[in-house]
Amino acid sequence: MIHLSDDQLNTPYRPAGWTLRQVIHHCAESHMNCFIRIKWALTENNPVIKAYDETLWSELPDNLQMPIEPTLNLLSGLHFRITYILKSLSETDLKKSFIHPESNSEISINQMIGLYAWHGNHHLSHITSLKKDKNWV
């Protein structure tokens, strides 16, 4: 659990960047999209997925003001579900893919695993680096 005050959560991790609160909510939103994309890739033949504007989503009231505890709980359950389904996949399943409409690129489930592992670690480092820089223990 991240133990930070509202003032700390409302601090951008870099100049003109998202606040820690926005980063946490963004991770849940991004990983929810990951979960749905896995489901689509497993149940449809190379579907074109729906893209979303993460910047606009980050500016909605829930991302700007909502407490982080419900989002951390959501992430915990979501990561359990993603892990559960990924552990059940065959080599053939891992090769199943979808098309991302913004880049028109084909992305396999196997590639997604690496992308979203990096994504979570990337944003976690934003939080931990700011906490270290600010001496927030």
C-alpha positions as CSV (number, residue, x, y, z in Angstrom):
1,M,0.0,0.0,0.0
2,I,1.2,3.5,-0.8
3,H,1.0,5.7,2.4
4,L,0.9,9.2,1.1
5,S,-1.1,12.3,2.0
6,D,-3.4,14.0,-0.4
7,D,-0.8,16.8,-0.9
8,Q,1.8,14.2,-1.8
9,L,-0.7,12.3,-4.1
10,N,-1.4,15.6,-5.8
11,T,2.3,16.2,-6.6
12,P,3.4,15.7,-10.2
13,Y,6.2,13.2,-10.6
14,R,7.9,15.6,-13.0
15,P,7.3,19.2,-14.1
16,A,4.1,19.3,-16.2
17,G,3.6,15.6,-15.5
18,W,0.8,13.6,-14.0
19,T,0.3,13.6,-10.3
20,L,1.0,10.4,-8.4
21,R,-2.8,10.1,-8.0
22,Q,-3.3,10.3,-11.8
23,V,-0.5,7.8,-12.3
24,I,-2.1,5.2,-10.0
25,H,-5.5,5.6,-11.6
26,H,-3.9,5.5,-15.0
27,C,-2.3,2.1,-14.2
28,A,-5.6,0.6,-13.4
29,E,-7.3,2.0,-16.5
30,S,-4.4,0.8,-18.7
31,H,-4.3,-2.6,-17.2
32,M,-8.1,-2.9,-17.5
33,N,-7.7,-2.3,-21.2
34,C,-4.9,-4.9,-21.3
35,F,-7.3,-7.5,-19.7
36,I,-10.0,-6.8,-22.2
37,R,-7.5,-6.9,-25.1
38,I,-6.4,-10.3,-23.9
39,K,-10.0,-11.5,-23.9
40,W,-10.6,-10.1,-27.3
41,A,-7.5,-11.7,-28.7
42,L,-8.5,-15.1,-27.2
43,T,-12.1,-15.0,-28.5
44,E,-11.9,-13.2,-31.8
45,N,-9.7,-13.6,-34.9
46,N,-7.2,-10.8,-34.7
47,P,-9.7,-8.1,-33.7
48,V,-9.1,-4.4,-34.1
49,I,-9.2,-3.1,-30.5
50,K,-10.6,0.2,-29.3
51,A,-8.0,2.8,-28.5
52,Y,-8.5,5.5,-25.8
53,D,-7.0,8.9,-25.0
54,E,-5.2,8.3,-21.8
55,T,-4.5,12.1,-21.4
56,L,-8.2,12.9,-21.5
57,W,-9.0,10.1,-19.2
58,S,-6.4,11.4,-16.7
59,E,-8.2,14.7,-16.6
60,L,-11.5,13.3,-15.5
61,P,-12.7,14.0,-11.9
62,D,-12.0,10.4,-10.7
63,N,-8.4,10.6,-11.7
64,L,-7.9,14.1,-10.3
65,Q,-9.7,13.7,-6.9
66,M,-10.7,10.1,-6.1
67,P,-8.9,8.3,-3.2
68,I,-6.4,5.7,-4.4
69,E,-7.5,2.8,-2.2
70,P,-10.3,1.6,-4.4
71,T,-8.0,1.7,-7.4
72,L,-5.3,-0.2,-5.6
73,N,-7.9,-2.8,-4.6
74,L,-9.0,-2.9,-8.3
75,L,-5.4,-3.4,-9.5
76,S,-4.8,-6.2,-7.0
77,G,-7.9,-8.1,-8.2
78,L,-7.2,-7.3,-11.9
79,H,-3.6,-8.5,-11.7
80,F,-4.8,-11.7,-10.1
81,R,-7.2,-12.2,-13.0
82,I,-4.7,-11.4,-15.6
83,T,-2.1,-13.7,-14.0
84,Y,-4.7,-16.5,-13.7
85,I,-5.7,-16.4,-17.4
86,L,-2.1,-16.0,-18.6
87,K,-1.0,-19.1,-16.6
88,S,-3.7,-21.1,-18.4
89,L,-2.6,-20.2,-21.9
90,S,-0.9,-22.5,-24.4
91,E,1.9,-21.5,-26.7
92,T,-0.7,-21.2,-29.5
93,D,-2.8,-18.9,-27.3
94,L,0.2,-16.7,-26.5
95,K,0.6,-16.1,-30.3
96,K,-3.0,-14.9,-30.7
97,S,-3.1,-11.2,-31.4
98,F,-5.1,-8.0,-32.0
99,I,-4.6,-4.9,-34.2
100,H,-4.0,-1.6,-32.5
101,P,-5.8,1.0,-34.7
102,E,-3.4,3.9,-33.9
103,S,-0.3,2.2,-35.2
104,N,-2.1,-0.5,-37.3
105,S,0.3,-2.9,-35.7
106,E,-0.4,-6.5,-34.8
107,I,0.3,-7.2,-31.1
108,S,0.4,-10.8,-29.7
109,I,-0.6,-11.7,-26.2
110,N,3.0,-12.7,-25.7
111,Q,4.2,-9.2,-26.6
112,M,1.5,-7.7,-24.4
113,I,3.0,-9.5,-21.4
114,G,6.3,-7.7,-21.8
115,L,4.7,-4.3,-22.6
116,Y,2.4,-4.3,-19.6
117,A,5.1,-5.6,-17.2
118,W,7.3,-2.8,-18.4
119,H,4.4,-0.3,-18.1
120,G,3.7,-1.2,-14.4
121,N,7.4,-1.0,-13.5
122,H,7.8,2.3,-15.4
123,H,5.0,4.0,-13.5
124,L,6.0,2.4,-10.2
125,S,9.5,4.0,-10.7
126,H,7.8,7.4,-11.1
127,I,6.2,7.0,-7.7
128,T,9.2,5.5,-5.9
129,S,11.7,8.0,-7.4
130,L,9.5,11.0,-6.4
131,K,9.1,9.5,-2.9
132,K,12.9,9.1,-2.6
133,D,13.7,12.6,-4.0
134,K,11.2,14.2,-1.6
135,N,12.3,12.0,1.4
136,W,8.7,10.7,1.8
137,V,9.3,7.5,3.7
